[in-house]
Amino acid sequence: MKSVLRTELANGTQFLADGGLETWMIFHEGLDLPQFASFTLLDHPTGRSALARYFGKYRDAANDNGMAFMLDTATWRANPDWAKVLGMTPVDILKVTADATAFAKELRDGWSADQLILINGVVGPQGDGYNPESFMTAAEADAYHGPQIAALAEAGADVVSAITMCYPNEAIGIARAAKANGIDCFISFTVETDGRLVSGHSLQEAIEMVDTATDEYPVFYMINCAHPDHFDGVVRTGAPWLSRIAGVRANSSRMSHEELDNAEELDAGNPAELATQYRDLTQVLPNLAVFGGCCGTDHRHIEEIGQACSHKHAA
């Protein structure tokens, strides 16, 4: 299998991604996302138009900064557990997954062919990424997430990603399912304010557990849904395992996950300050090449991050 993502990263290509999709749609577009499920936007023209505008801003930011673009599918909540809560069936979810991937391909086809754009098939956690009620075994996670990953691969995603993972076994199952379907993957863990996963594992332990169980199948690892202050100390050790981290999609807010869950207003933080923190991270994470945002971030943050981190603007 030819790995476009692995090849591009080895060649020094940088990727810009989007920001906090769900928080933007709720707080800025005023759109309803039941259970934070952004795929529901695909059900109506207003939602599709909002998604097109949203991703277009980030694609432009990437292009302006001489970077490739990682275009996500709106499928973070597209799994059986969330389907049940939303009154949908597992079959419905697979149709949604295919539709979301087709929508991303339509967006890419409508943009300039001169820019590298990879479609990232997003796979979210089975339950609450902040506070899971149960923990699957790796085999259970493989079987659980396998159908969605197969649907993403069949629909034409270039890569799949496990986003907001909070314990290693679920990530292991997703990586194994990606391998079985012949598609690249990367794993993104979220950490608490102490820099550890909610399961108690350190970031190092989680990454090494997945690599050991999958023969290092993930192309790279990412950190998302946490402010840089929460993991800064963890990544400043200079340890060899840090070379496996190639992406960051941080929150704009320094709040804990519990505080974010209970917040009634969006904390957008300081885009310029966040961009400076990202630039500082490039000095301690030697392979950092994928830059985006999570809760509370928007195109302002990502534009600043692109300017701060792009090779185009390097002195």
C-alpha positions in Angstrom: 0.0 0.0 0.0 1.4 3.4 -1.0 1.2 5.8 1.9 0.7 9.3 0.5 0.5 10.8 4.0 3.7 9.1 5.2 5.5 10.1 2.0 4.4 13.7 2.3 5.4 14.0 5.9 8.8 12.5 5.1 9.3 15.1 2.4 8.6 17.9 4.9 5.0 18.8 3.8 3.1 20.7 6.5 -0.7 20.4 6.9 -3.2 22.8 8.2 -6.5 21.5 9.5 -9.7 23.2 10.7 -10.6 24.3 14.2 -13.4 23.5 16.6 -16.1 22.5 14.1 -18.9 21.8 16.6 -18.3 24.8 18.8 -18.2 27.1 15.7 -21.5 25.8 14.4 -23.2 26.1 17.8 -21.9 29.4 19.1 -21.2 31.3 15.8 -23.6 29.9 13.3 -26.4 29.3 15.8 -27.1 25.8 14.4 -28.4 22.9 16.5 -26.1 19.9 16.8 -27.9 17.2 18.7 -25.4 15.4 20.9 -22.6 17.4 19.2 -23.2 15.4 16.0 -22.0 17.6 13.2 -23.1 15.1 10.6 -26.6 16.2 11.2 -25.7 19.4 9.2 -25.6 17.2 6.1 -29.4 16.7 6.3 -30.3 20.2 5.0 -29.0 22.9 2.6 -28.4 25.4 5.4 -26.1 23.0 7.2 -24.2 22.0 4.0 -23.7 25.6 3.1 -22.4 26.3 6.6 -19.9 23.4 6.3 -18.7 24.6 2.9 -18.1 28.1 4.2 -16.4 26.8 7.3 -14.0 24.4 5.6 -13.3 26.9 2.8 -11.8 29.4 5.3 -9.4 26.9 6.6 -8.5 25.7 3.1 -7.7 29.3 2.2 -5.6 29.7 5.3 -3.6 26.6 4.4 -3.1 27.8 0.8 -2.1 31.3 1.9 0.6 29.8 4.1 1.9 27.4 1.5 0.6 24.4 3.4 -1.4 21.3 2.5 -4.9 20.9 3.9 -6.3 18.1 6.0 -10.1 18.0 5.2 -12.1 16.2 7.9 -15.3 14.3 7.4 -18.1 15.3 9.8 -18.2 11.9 11.3 -16.9 12.2 14.8 -20.2 11.1 16.3 -21.0 8.5 13.6 -20.9 5.3 15.6 -23.6 2.9 16.9 -23.8 4.2 20.5 -24.4 7.8 19.4 -26.7 6.5 16.6 -28.9 4.9 19.2 -29.1 8.2 21.2 -30.0 10.0 18.1 -32.7 7.5 17.1 -30.7 6.1 14.2 -29.6 2.6 13.3 -26.1 1.3 12.6 -27.0 1.1 8.9 -28.1 4.8 9.0 -24.7 5.6 10.4 -22.8 3.9 7.6 -24.9 5.8 5.1 -24.1 9.1 6.9 -20.4 8.1 6.8 -20.5 7.6 3.0 -22.4 10.9 2.6 -20.0 12.9 4.7 -17.1 11.5 2.7 -18.8 12.3 -0.6 -19.4 15.8 0.6 -15.8 16.3 1.5 -14.8 15.0 -1.9 -17.2 17.5 -3.6 -15.6 20.3 -1.6 -12.1 19.2 -2.7 -13.1 18.9 -6.3 -14.4 22.4 -6.2 -11.2 23.9 -5.0 -7.8 24.4 -6.8 -6.1 21.3 -7.9 -2.7 23.0 -7.2 -3.0 22.4 -3.4 -2.6 19.0 -1.7 -5.8 18.2 0.1 -6.2 14.9 1.9 -9.6 13.7 3.1 -9.4 12.6 6.7 -12.1 10.1 7.8 -12.8 11.0 11.4 -13.5 8.3 13.9 -14.7 9.4 17.3 -14.8 7.6 20.7 -17.5 5.1 21.4 -18.7 7.2 24.3 -17.9 10.4 26.1 -14.3 11.3 25.2 -14.0 13.2 28.4 -15.5 10.7 30.8 -16.1 7.3 29.3 -18.6 5.0 31.1 -16.8 1.9 30.1 -13.6 0.8 28.4 -13.5 -1.6 25.5 -10.8 -4.2 24.8 -8.8 -3.8 21.7 -10.7 -6.7 20.0 -14.0 -5.1 20.9 -12.9 -1.7 19.6 -11.7 -3.3 16.3 -15.1 -5.0 15.8 -17.0 -1.9 16.9 -15.3 0.7 14.7 -14.4 -1.6 11.8 -17.7 -1.1 9.8 -17.3 2.7 9.9 -13.6 2.5 8.9 -14.5 0.2 6.1 -17.2 2.6 4.9 -14.7 5.5 5.0 -12.2 3.6 3.0 -14.7 2.5 0.5 -16.1 6.0 0.1 -12.6 7.3 -0.7 -11.1 8.8 2.4 -7.3 9.1 2.1 -6.7 8.5 5.8 -8.7 7.7 8.9 -8.0 9.2 12.3 -9.1 8.3 15.9 -9.9 11.6 17.4 -10.2 12.4 21.2 -9.1 9.0 22.3 -8.9 8.7 26.1 -7.5 5.2 26.6 -5.2 3.0 24.6 -7.3 -0.1 23.8 -9.8 1.8 21.7 -7.0 3.4 19.7 -5.4 -0.1 19.2 -8.7 -1.5 17.8 -9.1 1.5 15.4 -5.5 1.1 14.2 -6.1 -2.6 13.6 -9.3 -2.0 11.7 -7.6 0.6 9.5 -4.8 -1.8 8.7 -7.3 -4.5 7.8 -9.0 -2.1 5.4 -5.7 -1.0 3.9 -5.9 2.7 4.8 -3.5 4.9 6.6 -4.4 6.1 10.1 -3.2 8.4 12.8 -4.2 8.4 16.5 -5.1 11.5 18.5 -5.2 11.3 22.3 -6.7 13.9 24.6 -5.2 14.6 28.1 -6.4 16.1 31.3 -4.9 19.2 32.9 -2.1 17.0 34.4 -1.0 15.8 30.9 -2.3 12.2 31.5 -5.2 10.4 29.8 -8.4 10.1 31.8 -7.6 6.3 32.0 -4.5 7.3 34.0 -2.0 6.4 31.3 0.7 8.8 30.5 0.9 9.9 26.9 4.1 8.0 26.4 2.5 4.8 27.8 -0.5 5.2 25.5 1.6 5.7 22.3 4.0 2.9 23.1 1.1 0.5 23.9 -0.6 1.2 20.5 2.7 1.0 18.6 3.6 -2.3 20.3 0.2 -3.8 19.6 0.0 -2.7 16.0 3.6 -3.0 14.8 3.7 0.9 14.7 0.9 1.0 12.1 -0.3 4.6 12.8 1.5 7.0 10.6 1.8 9.4 13.6 0.1 10.5 16.8 -1.6 13.8 17.6 -2.8 15.6 20.7 -6.2 17.2 20.6 -8.9 18.8 22.8 -6.4 20.1 25.4 -4.7 23.4 25.9 -0.9 23.4 25.3 -0.5 24.3 29.0 -1.9 20.9 29.9 0.8 18.9 28.0 3.7 21.3 27.6 5.7 19.7 30.4 5.1 16.3 29.0 6.6 17.1 25.6 9.7 19.0 26.9 11.7 15.9 27.9 13.5 15.3 24.6 12.7 11.6 24.9 12.8 9.5 21.7 9.1 8.6 21.8 8.2 12.3 21.1 9.2 11.8 17.5 6.0 9.9 17.0 3.9 13.1 17.7 3.4 14.9 14.4 0.1 16.8 15.1 -1.6 19.1 17.5 -5.1 20.3 17.6 -5.4 22.2 20.9 -8.3 23.9 22.6 -8.3 27.7 22.8 -9.3 27.5 26.5 -7.2 26.6 29.5 -10.4 25.1 31.1 -10.5 21.5 32.2 -12.8 19.1 30.3 -15.2 19.2 33.2 -15.3 23.0 33.1 -15.8 23.0 29.3 -18.7 20.6 29.7 -20.4 23.0 32.0 -19.5 26.2 30.3 -22.4 28.2 28.8 -20.2 30.6 26.9 -17.4 29.9 24.5 -13.9 30.7 25.6 -12.0 31.7 22.5 -8.8 32.5 24.3 -6.1 34.5 22.5 -5.4 33.5 18.9 -2.0 35.2 18.8 -0.9 33.7 22.2 -2.0 30.2 21.1 0.0 30.5 17.8 3.1 31.4 19.8 2.6 28.3 21.9 2.3 26.2 18.7 5.5 27.7 17.4 7.3 26.9 20.7 6.0 23.3 20.3 7.8 23.0 17.0 11.0 23.4 18.8 10.4 20.4 21.1 8.5 18.1 18.8 10.9 17.5 15.9 8.3 16.0 13.6 5.4 18.4 14.2 3.8 19.0 10.9 0.0 18.9 11.3 -1.6 22.0 12.8 -5.2 22.6 13.7 -7.6 23.4 16.5 -10.2 22.0 18.7 -12.9 23.4 21.1 -13.2 27.1 20.8 -10.8 27.7 18.0 -11.8 29.1 14.6 -10.2 30.5 11.5 -8.6 33.3 13.4 -6.6 30.9 15.5 -5.7 28.7 12.6 -4.6 31.7 10.4 -2.3 32.8 13.2 -1.0 29.3 13.7 -0.3 29.0 10.0 1.6 32.2 9.9 3.6 31.3 13.1 4.5 27.7 12.0 4.7 27.6 8.2 8.0 27.0 6.6 7.0 29.7 4.1 7.4 32.4 6.8 10.6 30.9 8.4 13.4 33.3 8.8 
